[in-house]
């Protein structure tokens, strides 16, 4: 009969079995870190405020953040904030929705149908590099100087990046998943709805981030031509008067719009892409 194992060895083996093993399969999942983003903004604003108050930064070049804040307060009290902001939001929502919807539809068609790919990819490649702001006079001729030209410019600027992101996402769907669906006898529409579109959704949402940022840029350009109210018209008026406080208040409004759009898309990603975690 073999000798019994020493009691020290048994205790060491038990302690090694009880020791927790750290999880190493996170797959580079992003870790949520609170308060870092607001702290970065606060530090930058504090440095700018200190620089303008001490004279290191000239007020003729950059206004102090406190002066911009009080300009915001006055803009709100006078009621002009909503008169300028609401038309801009309406133009951004309508034009962005039109461009994004058409872009996703065309991108899916290019990704799924060979005939659409052969006919539309060269067309999209020819349109995509054109600076959309340069087409604003043409849109004014076609759609008039009212809201139609603004909607058309924003929609067109949103359309092409969304098309590229969408058909790229459809192209990158794992073909083994599609073959698995075919082997289980799924219909074509079921494969598209249950496999292709969910797998392409991360690329589509990433494309929307870029497209809507471009839409905000084009919104300002459109409002600088023939708009009485809007953030772009407000910035143009402030620049003409060399009123830096009002100018930076308008630029801050655009930044807030961009951060809000990015936050909304992030919430949409958390809701629609929960299956990735």
GULOBA-141788 format. One record per residue (C-alpha): residue in three letters; chain; y, x, z. Coordinates in steps of 0.001 Angstrom, whole numbers. Layout:
N
    aa   ch         v         u         w
   ALA    A         Y         X         Z
...
This chain:
277
    aa   ch         v         u         w
   UNK    A         0         0         0
   UNK    A      3389      1539     -1010
   UNK    A      5907      2410      1655
   UNK    A      8593      -174      2369
   UNK    A     12035       642      1011
   UNK    A     14463      2066      3549
   UNK    A     16675      -539      5157
   UNK    A     19818      1306      3977
   UNK    A     18746      1075       341
   UNK    A     18027     -2651       694
   UNK    A     21462     -3281      2223
   UNK    A     23139     -1278      -556
   UNK    A     21297     -3267     -3228
   UNK    A     22292     -6559     -1581
   UNK    A     25931     -5518     -1298
   UNK    A     25983     -4461     -4962
   UNK    A     24564     -7838     -5982
   UNK    A     27183     -9673     -3913
   UNK    A     30119     -7689     -5312
   UNK    A     32142     -9869     -7751
   UNK    A     32338     -8601    -11312
   UNK    A     35746     -9001    -13000
   UNK    A     35804    -11245    -16060
   UNK    A     36293     -9146    -19183
   UNK    A     36083    -11806    -21908
   UNK    A     39638    -13082    -21978
   UNK    A     39994    -12388    -25682
   UNK    A     43581    -11129    -25360
   UNK    A     44687    -14582    -24175
   UNK    A     48402    -14534    -23298
   UNK    A     49169    -14692    -19602
   UNK    A     51965    -16982    -18518
   UNK    A     54727    -15067    -16751
   UNK    A     57395    -17211    -15150
   UNK    A     61118    -16512    -14835
   UNK    A     61145    -13338    -16966
   UNK    A     62928    -15012    -19904
   UNK    A     65714    -16566    -17768
   UNK    A     66146    -13277    -15899
   UNK    A     66678    -11416    -19200
   UNK    A     69378    -13927    -20205
   UNK    A     71070    -13711    -16797
   UNK    A     71105     -9896    -16871
   UNK    A     72578     -9787    -20394
   UNK    A     75242    -12364    -19534
   UNK    A     76076    -10479    -16342
   UNK    A     76480     -7207    -18248
   UNK    A     78754     -8880    -20815
   UNK    A     80832    -10496    -18077
   UNK    A     81218     -7185    -16258
   UNK    A     82076     -5366    -19484
   UNK    A     84799     -7839    -20492
   UNK    A     86304     -8018    -16996
   UNK    A     86492     -4232    -16595
   UNK    A     87907     -3693    -20074
   UNK    A     84926     -1742    -21404
   UNK    A     84526     -4536    -23967
   UNK    A     87781     -5774    -25474
   UNK    A     88460     -9516    -25305
   UNK    A     89737     -9237    -28878
   UNK    A     86187     -8373    -29949
   UNK    A     84008    -10358    -27558
   UNK    A     85105    -13121    -25158
   UNK    A     83789    -13206    -21620
   UNK    A     80815    -15520    -20974
   UNK    A     82843    -17354    -18322
   UNK    A     85555    -18157    -20898
   UNK    A     82891    -19457    -23293
   UNK    A     81439    -21579    -20471
   UNK    A     84794    -23205    -19715
   UNK    A     85223    -23829    -23440
   UNK    A     81916    -25689    -23289
   UNK    A     83163    -27712    -20330
   UNK    A     86345    -28646    -22187
   UNK    A     84348    -29484    -25305
   UNK    A     82168    -31823    -23256
   UNK    A     85076    -33462    -21447
   UNK    A     86939    -34114    -24679
   UNK    A     83881    -35794    -26226
   UNK    A     83874    -33400    -29181
   UNK    A     80548    -31871    -28131
   UNK    A     78539    -34933    -29157
   UNK    A     80718    -35583    -32205
   UNK    A     79714    -32178    -33553
   UNK    A     76188    -31890    -32119
   UNK    A     74711    -35287    -33018
   UNK    A     75419    -35067    -36785
   UNK    A     73927    -31568    -36837
   UNK    A     70791    -32736    -35051
   UNK    A     70430    -35662    -37444
   UNK    A     70741    -33376    -40487
   UNK    A     68299    -30877    -38993
   UNK    A     65703    -33508    -38096
   UNK    A     65880    -35425    -41390
   UNK    A     66043    -32388    -43681
   UNK    A     63503    -30390    -41679
   UNK    A     61052    -33293    -41539
   UNK    A     61328    -33859    -45286
   UNK    A     60784    -30189    -46124
   UNK    A     58000    -29616    -43597
   UNK    A     56062    -32752    -44602
   UNK    A     56245    -31918    -48296
   UNK    A     55430    -28261    -47594
   UNK    A     52317    -29048    -45554
   UNK    A     51088    -31523    -48194
   UNK    A     51594    -29075    -51080
   UNK    A     50149    -26182    -49071
   UNK    A     46981    -28137    -48294
   UNK    A     46652    -29108    -51961
   UNK    A     46973    -25467    -53037
   UNK    A     44400    -24414    -50459
   UNK    A     41853    -27083    -51418
   UNK    A     42189    -27613    -55160
   UNK    A     41836    -24851    -57748
   UNK    A     43964    -26685    -60315
   UNK    A     46846    -27066    -57849
   UNK    A     46504    -23400    -56872
   UNK    A     46650    -22250    -60478
   UNK    A     49715    -24357    -61265
   UNK    A     51752    -24232    -58053
   UNK    A     51276    -20736    -56595
   UNK    A     53284    -19043    -59407
   UNK    A     55982    -21713    -59037
   UNK    A     56228    -21223    -55265
   UNK    A     56260    -17442    -55737
   UNK    A     59180    -17807    -58153
   UNK    A     61161    -20149    -55873
   UNK    A     60520    -18470    -52530
   UNK    A     62723    -15327    -52956
   UNK    A     65788    -17313    -54127
   UNK    A     68503    -17350    -51427
   UNK    A     68765    -21034    -50631
   UNK    A     72421    -20758    -49600
   UNK    A     73231    -19701    -53167
   UNK    A     71948    -23080    -54364
   UNK    A     74358    -25069    -52198
   UNK    A     76956    -25574    -54997
   UNK    A     74162    -26788    -57269
   UNK    A     72965    -29293    -54657
   UNK    A     76549    -30517    -54242
   UNK    A     76707    -31154    -58001
   UNK    A     73353    -32946    -57974
   UNK    A     73572    -34940    -54715
   UNK    A     77300    -35068    -53981
   UNK    A     79272    -33540    -51147
   UNK    A     78055    -36080    -48579
   UNK    A     74829    -36037    -46562
   UNK    A     72478    -35929    -49564
   UNK    A     73287    -32318    -50468
   UNK    A     72897    -31212    -46844
   UNK    A     69518    -32919    -46467
   UNK    A     68349    -31463    -49789
   UNK    A     69379    -27890    -48902
   UNK    A     67702    -27989    -45490
   UNK    A     64560    -29615    -46928
   UNK    A     64312    -27088    -49751
   UNK    A     64790    -24163    -47378
   UNK    A     62098    -25518    -45062
   UNK    A     59697    -26383    -47876
   UNK    A     58784    -22985    -49314
   UNK    A     57934    -21097    -46068
   UNK    A     55858    -24071    -44926
   UNK    A     53914    -24089    -48205
   UNK    A     53118    -20378    -47928
   UNK    A     52058    -20630    -44269
   UNK    A     49927    -23730    -44883
   UNK    A     47918    -22567    -47873
   UNK    A     47495    -19156    -46217
   UNK    A     46054    -20901    -43160
   UNK    A     43715    -23017    -45308
   UNK    A     42595    -19921    -47214
   UNK    A     41741    -18097    -43981
   UNK    A     39430    -20795    -42625
   UNK    A     36040    -19282    -41838
   UNK    A     33799    -20204    -44786
   UNK    A     30695    -20161    -42577
   UNK    A     32094    -23164    -40707
   UNK    A     32535    -25024    -43997
   UNK    A     28986    -24127    -45089
   UNK    A     27688    -25327    -41714
   UNK    A     29405    -28675    -42227
   UNK    A     27929    -28955    -45701
   UNK    A     24472    -28136    -44385
   UNK    A     24792    -30982    -41858
   UNK    A     25662    -33380    -44669
   UNK    A     29328    -33966    -43824
   UNK    A     31436    -35547    -46523
   UNK    A     34267    -33626    -48196
   UNK    A     36907    -35564    -46283
   UNK    A     35097    -35011    -42955
   UNK    A     34980    -31269    -43574
   UNK    A     38697    -31211    -44356
   UNK    A     39611    -33368    -41358
   UNK    A     37266    -31835    -38760
   UNK    A     37046    -28187    -39876
   UNK    A     39715    -27090    -42362
   UNK    A     42838    -28705    -40904
   UNK    A     42142    -27799    -37237
   UNK    A     41360    -24198    -38219
   UNK    A     44533    -23956    -40331
   UNK    A     46735    -25573    -37679
   UNK    A     47725    -22303    -35886
   UNK    A     49082    -20861    -39151
   UNK    A     50875    -24133    -39971
   UNK    A     52628    -24224    -36594
   UNK    A     53582    -20556    -36880
   UNK    A     55061    -21304    -40289
   UNK    A     57040    -24183    -38817
   UNK    A     58678    -21821    -36330
   UNK    A     60008    -19729    -39201
   UNK    A     60866    -22729    -41393
   UNK    A     62898    -24533    -38736
   UNK    A     64781    -21350    -37871
   UNK    A     65718    -21083    -41553
   UNK    A     66687    -24781    -41447
   UNK    A     69224    -24086    -38677
   UNK    A     70770    -21274    -40749
   UNK    A     71048    -23543    -43794
   UNK    A     72428    -26347    -41618
   UNK    A     75424    -24171    -40713
   UNK    A     75978    -23195    -44341
   UNK    A     75817    -26817    -45491
   UNK    A     78211    -28001    -42800
   UNK    A     80751    -25334    -43665
   UNK    A     81184    -27045    -47024
   UNK    A     82577    -30544    -46889
   UNK    A     81630    -31650    -43377
   UNK    A     84184    -33059    -40947
   UNK    A     81846    -32902    -37942
   UNK    A     78941    -30602    -37195
   UNK    A     78318    -27289    -35460
   UNK    A     78897    -25416    -38725
   UNK    A     82230    -27176    -39286
   UNK    A     83223    -26415    -35685
   UNK    A     82423    -22705    -36128
   UNK    A     84310    -22575    -39438
   UNK    A     87405    -24135    -37856
   UNK    A     87254    -21781    -34861
   UNK    A     86878    -18746    -37123
   UNK    A     89849    -19814    -39242
   UNK    A     91987    -20001    -36077
   UNK    A     90497    -16751    -34682
   UNK    A     89557    -18658    -31539
   UNK    A     86728    -16470    -30257
   UNK    A     85908    -18674    -27265
   UNK    A     85311    -21700    -29492
   UNK    A     83525    -19551    -32076
   UNK    A     81059    -18202    -29531
   UNK    A     80652    -21664    -28024
   UNK    A     79485    -22866    -31443
   UNK    A     77178    -19863    -31851
   UNK    A     75734    -20568    -28388
   UNK    A     75051    -24161    -29463
   UNK    A     73048    -22839    -32413
   UNK    A     71109    -20523    -30093
   UNK    A     70311    -23432    -27788
   UNK    A     69096    -25450    -30771
   UNK    A     66850    -22566    -31845
   UNK    A     65400    -22101    -28351
   UNK    A     64792    -25849    -28065
   UNK    A     62977    -25976    -31405
   UNK    A     60822    -22994    -30409
   UNK    A     60044    -24616    -27047
   UNK    A     59034    -27898    -28701
   UNK    A     56699    -26118    -31117
   UNK    A     55228    -24196    -28188
   UNK    A     54494    -27461    -26366
   UNK    A     52967    -28824    -29574
   UNK    A     50739    -25741    -29832
   UNK    A     49556    -26176    -26249
   UNK    A     48666    -29793    -26957
   UNK    A     47042    -29427    -30389
   UNK    A     45442    -25996    -29946
   UNK    A     43913    -26467    -26501
   UNK    A     40481    -25986    -28100
   UNK    A     41211    -22252    -28558
   UNK    A     41199    -21529    -24796
